Amino acid sequence: MRHQRIRGGFAAALALLLIAIAGSGAEGTAVVTTPPVDCITGTSTAELVNHELGRYRYTIQVDWNTGTQHALSHLDLILGLGGCGCVCEHFSFGAPDTAGTSNGWLSKRNCTVSYEAGFECNGDPSIPGDEGPLVKWEPKSDPFDCEPGNYGSGSFVFYSDWAPAPVDSGNCYLLIKYATQNCCGELTGVLPECTCVTSVENQSWGGVKKLFR
């Protein structure tokens, strides 16, 4: 009987030890799979420049944190023009070859990531359920392979002949994709206002303009 009590005490102690070890390991290697509430935030400003790419230059400053080990894949800006009947035919969009930059990482060292931009009328094909007109920024092919991190900040631009108007508060206009996940955050500031033309007008469509596949 005494031998059995000793074995029982040892088994209980071993079980507690294993639970403690497992709990400690889980805590040290836990991966956050739910993005933080403010996974991305940003502000958009517009400046009248009368550039060949468009009358107004829109600049979007953003900060992101995926809350996971996965790095940013690309950034979408939802334009809030879903109810604009002429947007697919007449939205004036222009972007330079390098339409954005952000901080990034190369061999655990800081570097600068360059982005290209494009306009997509019917949402981001890589994100099911994402619909409506948007601007999409993707990292350019970089000979040094500088890549965005799972957190960072950046400045992104595009041009348009459409004049700015204040955006509604409480929106979810900034959208980031990372691995197979995505999340959105609020944009403050201004975006192009719906300007449906009634006649054929000369639009500033110079420079880089492309539709993402």
N, C-alpha and C positions, 0 to 999 in steps of 0.2 A: 504494500500500500504506500509506504513511504517513497519507494522508487517511482510509483505512478504519479504522486504529487509533484515530485521534482520534474518529471518529464512534462507534466501539464504546465507547471510554472515556466519552464523553458520555452515551451511552444507559444505561450501567451506573450512572453517577452520578445521572442523572435518576431511574432506577428506585429507587435507594436513598433519594433525596430524597422521592419520592412515598410510599414505604413509611413513612418517618419521619413525614411529615405525616399520613398516614392513621392511623398508630398514635397519634399525639398527639391527633387529633380524636376517635378512638374512646374514648380514655381520659378525655377531658374531658366527653364527652356520654353516657357509659355509663349505662344504666338498669338498676337491680337488679330482676330479675323474680322472684327467689326470696326469699320472706319470711325474715327472720332467725329463728333458733331460738326466741327469746322474743318473738314478734311481739305477744303480749299476756300479761300476768300480772296476778293480782289476788288479793284476800283478801275473804272474806265473813264478816260477823259478824251475830249476831242479838240482839235485845233484847226482853224481855217488856214489852209496852206496853199490851196490852188495848185496842187502838184499834178503832174501828168497822170498819176495813178488815181487821182480823185481830189475833190475839193477839200475834204476833211481827212485828217489823220487821226485815227483812233488808237490810243495807247492803253493797254490793259496791264496793270501791275498785279501780280498774284503771289500768294504764299500757299504752299500745299504741304500736307503730311498724310500719307496713306494710312498710317497707323499699323502697317504691316511691314514685313521684310521686303515687299515687292516695290520696285521703283516705278515712277511715272512712265507710262508708255506714250500717251499723247494727251493734249488738252483741247477741249471743245468749248466754244463760247456760243450758247444758244442766244439768238438775236431777238427773240420775243416778237417775231414777225409772222407767226403762224396764221394770223387772221388777215394778213396783207395779200390781197388777191393777185397782185402783179409781181410778187417778189421773185418768183422763179424765172420770169421773163425779163424783168427790168431792174433787179437789184444791182446797183453799181458797186463792184468790188475790185480792189486792186491790192497787190502785195509785192514787196520787193523780194529779191532772191533770199535774203536773210530777213525773215519777218519776226524774229524773236530770239532772245537769248535767256539763259538761266544758268545758275551754278550747277555743276555736275562733278563727277568723280572719274578718275582714271588712275588705276593702280593705287587706290587709297589716297590719291592726291586731288586737290581742288582743280577744276578746270571749267571752261565755259562751253556750254552746249548751244549750238545754233539750230534754229527751227525754220521750216518752210510752212507756208499757210495756203489754204484753199477754202473755197466756199462750197458748201453742200446744201442743196435745197431741201432734201427729204431725209434729213437726219444722218446719223453716223452709222454706216452699214455694219461696223464692228461691234455695235452695242444694240442688241435686239430691244425693240420698244422705244428707242430714242428717235423721235420724229421732229420735223420742223427745220426751218433754215438755221444754219450755224456756220461758224468759222472754225476750222480745225487746224491746229498746229502740231506738226510731227517733227522729231529730231531729224536733222539732215545727216546724210552719210558723212561721217567725219573720219579723215585719215588717221586721226589719233584715238578714235573710238571713245571720245568723251561722252558719257551717258548721264541722264538725270538720275537723281537718287530717290529714295522713298520720301524725302522731304526736301524742300528748297523754295526758292523764290525766282521770279523771272519777269521780264518785260516783253510784251508781245504787241505787234502793230498790224493794222490793215488800213486801207484807204477806201473812201466811198464819197460819191457825190451827194448821198442822202444826208441831210442835216441831223444833228444830234437832238435827242429828247431825253428827259430824265427817265430812268427805269423805275419800275414799281418795287417797293420794299418787299421783303419776304420771298423773293424769287429764288430759283435754283438754276441760274443761268450758266454757272461755271461747272464743267463736268470733266473729271479726269478718269482715265482708264489705267489700271495697273494689273498686270497678269490677266486673269479672267474676271476681275472685279472692277467696279466703278462706283463713284459717288459724286455728289454734286454739292455746291455751296453757293452762297449769295454773292451777287455782284452789285456794287453801288456805283453811282455815276450816271453816265449817259450811253445811249446806243443809237444807231440810225433809226430815224422815224420813217414810217411807211410813206413813200412818195410815189404813188402810181401815176405814171405819165399818161397823158391823153393823146399824145402824138409822138411820132418818131423824133427823138432828140439825140443830139450828139453826146454820147456817154464817154467818160474817160476810162477806157478799158485797156490801157497800155500796161506793159510789164508782165509779171508772172501772174497768170490766172489759170487755175486748173480745177477740175472736178475730181474729187477723190472717188476711186472705184469702190 
